[in-house]
Amino acid sequence: MTTLESVAMAVAVVLSISVVAAKLVTARLLSLSRSRISRVASLRQETTGRLRSVQGQKALVEQNKAALTTRKMKLAKKKARLLEEMKAIETEEEARQKRTELRRVE
């Protein structure tokens, strides 16, 4: 073997070893990337589940708020109606008292 062949063979061996090393490094990096992706996916699922739960709670709160608003409006209308009735009753009572006083005077 000549020196040129020895150098070429040494370069081929070094290149072969570097290719194997590059393949191992690439495989390791790929494995790390996959594990990171799986962690992110599980976090995303967990977060999505929490989001759905919170959205459900929010919808329930809004529904309760709407029901309470409706009830408040109904009670306000009822209060206004009852106040009008009380005024009418007070007016009738005053009118009766005046009539009674007028009868007593006669």
KOLPAVO-638552 format. One record per residue (C-alpha): residue in three letters; y, z negated, x. Coordinates in steps of 0.05 Angstrom, whole numbers, plus 32768, in hexadecimal, padded with zeros to 4 digits. Layout:
BEGIN
{site "ALA"; {Y; Z; X}}
...
END
This chain:
BEGIN
{site "MET"; {8000; 8000; 8000}}
{site "THR"; {8043; 8011; 8018}}
{site "THR"; {8080; 7FE6; 8015}}
{site "LEU"; {809C; 8010; 7FDC}}
{site "GLU"; {805E; 8006; 7FB3}}
{site "SER"; {805E; 7FBB; 7FC1}}
{site "VAL"; {80A7; 7FB5; 7FAC}}
{site "ALA"; {809A; 7FDF; 7F6E}}
{site "MET"; {805E; 7FB4; 7F5D}}
{site "ALA"; {8086; 7F74; 7F68}}
{site "VAL"; {80BE; 7F8F; 7F3C}}
{site "ALA"; {808A; 7FA1; 7F06}}
{site "VAL"; {806C; 7F5B; 7F08}}
{site "VAL"; {80B2; 7F3B; 7F05}}
{site "LEU"; {80C5; 7F68; 7ECB}}
{site "SER"; {8083; 7F58; 7EA7}}
{site "ILE"; {808F; 7F0D; 7EB0}}
{site "SER"; {80D7; 7F14; 7E98}}
{site "VAL"; {80C0; 7F3B; 7E5B}}
{site "VAL"; {808E; 7F04; 7E4A}}
{site "ALA"; {80C4; 7ECF; 7E56}}
{site "ALA"; {80F5; 7EF5; 7E29}}
{site "LYS"; {80BF; 7EFA; 7DF4}}
{site "LEU"; {80B3; 7EAF; 7DF7}}
{site "VAL"; {80FD; 7E9F; 7DF4}}
{site "THR"; {8106; 7ECF; 7DB9}}
{site "ALA"; {80CB; 7EB0; 7D95}}
{site "ARG"; {80E8; 7E6A; 7D9F}}
{site "LEU"; {812C; 7E80; 7D87}}
{site "LEU"; {810D; 7EA1; 7D4B}}
{site "SER"; {80E7; 7E62; 7D3B}}
{site "LEU"; {8126; 7E38; 7D3F}}
{site "SER"; {814B; 7E69; 7D13}}
{site "ARG"; {8114; 7E66; 7CDF}}
{site "SER"; {8115; 7E1A; 7CDE}}
{site "ARG"; {8161; 7E1A; 7CD6}}
{site "ILE"; {815C; 7E4C; 7C9E}}
{site "SER"; {8127; 7E22; 7C7A}}
{site "ARG"; {8153; 7DE3; 7C81}}
{site "VAL"; {818F; 7E09; 7C66}}
{site "ALA"; {8166; 7E24; 7C2C}}
{site "SER"; {814D; 7DDE; 7C1A}}
{site "LEU"; {8194; 7DC2; 7C1D}}
{site "ARG"; {81AB; 7DFC; 7BF2}}
{site "GLN"; {8175; 7DED; 7BBE}}
{site "GLU"; {8186; 7DA3; 7BBF}}
{site "THR"; {81D0; 7DB2; 7BB8}}
{site "THR"; {81C4; 7DE4; 7B80}}
{site "GLY"; {819B; 7DAF; 7B5B}}
{site "ARG"; {81D3; 7D7C; 7B62}}
{site "LEU"; {8205; 7DB0; 7B4B}}
{site "ARG"; {81DD; 7DBF; 7B0C}}
{site "SER"; {81D7; 7D75; 7AFE}}
{site "VAL"; {8221; 7D6A; 7B06}}
{site "GLN"; {8230; 7DA7; 7ADB}}
{site "GLY"; {8204; 7D8A; 7AA5}}
{site "GLN"; {8228; 7D48; 7AA9}}
{site "LYS"; {826B; 7D6B; 7AA6}}
{site "ALA"; {8256; 7D93; 7A69}}
{site "LEU"; {8240; 7D52; 7A47}}
{site "VAL"; {8282; 7D30; 7A58}}
{site "GLU"; {82A9; 7D6C; 7A3D}}
{site "GLN"; {827F; 7D6C; 79FE}}
{site "ASN"; {828C; 7D21; 79F5}}
{site "LYS"; {82D6; 7D2B; 7A02}}
{site "ALA"; {82D9; 7D62; 79CE}}
{site "ALA"; {82B5; 7D36; 799B}}
{site "LEU"; {82E4; 7CFC; 79A9}}
{site "THR"; {8321; 7D29; 79A3}}
{site "THR"; {8308; 7D42; 7960}}
{site "ARG"; {82FB; 7CFB; 7949}}
{site "LYS"; {8340; 7CE5; 7961}}
{site "MET"; {8361; 7D1E; 793A}}
{site "LYS"; {8339; 7D0B; 78FB}}
{site "LEU"; {834D; 7CC2; 7902}}
{site "ALA"; {8396; 7CD5; 790D}}
{site "LYS"; {8395; 7CFE; 78CD}}
{site "LYS"; {8373; 7CC6; 78A8}}
{site "LYS"; {83A6; 7C94; 78C3}}
{site "ALA"; {83DF; 7CC1; 78AC}}
{site "ARG"; {83C0; 7CC9; 7867}}
{site "LEU"; {83B5; 7C7E; 7861}}
{site "LEU"; {83FC; 7C6F; 7877}}
{site "GLU"; {8416; 7C9E; 7841}}
{site "GLU"; {83EA; 7C7C; 780E}}
{site "MET"; {8404; 7C38; 7825}}
{site "LYS"; {844C; 7C50; 781D}}
{site "ALA"; {843C; 7C6B; 77D8}}
{site "ILE"; {841C; 7C28; 77C4}}
{site "GLU"; {8457; 7C02; 77E0}}
{site "THR"; {8487; 7C2F; 77BA}}
{site "GLU"; {845F; 7C24; 777A}}
{site "GLU"; {845E; 7BD9; 7786}}
{site "GLU"; {84AA; 7BD8; 7790}}
{site "ALA"; {84B3; 7C01; 7751}}
{site "ARG"; {8487; 7BD0; 7729}}
{site "GLN"; {84AD; 7B95; 7744}}
{site "LYS"; {84EF; 7BB5; 772F}}
{site "ARG"; {84D4; 7BC4; 76EA}}
{site "THR"; {84BA; 7B7C; 76E5}}
{site "GLU"; {84FE; 7B61; 76FA}}
{site "LEU"; {8521; 7B8E; 76C8}}
{site "ARG"; {84F3; 7B75; 7690}}
{site "ARG"; {8500; 7B2D; 76A3}}
{site "VAL"; {854B; 7B39; 76A1}}
{site "GLU"; {8547; 7B54; 765B}}
END
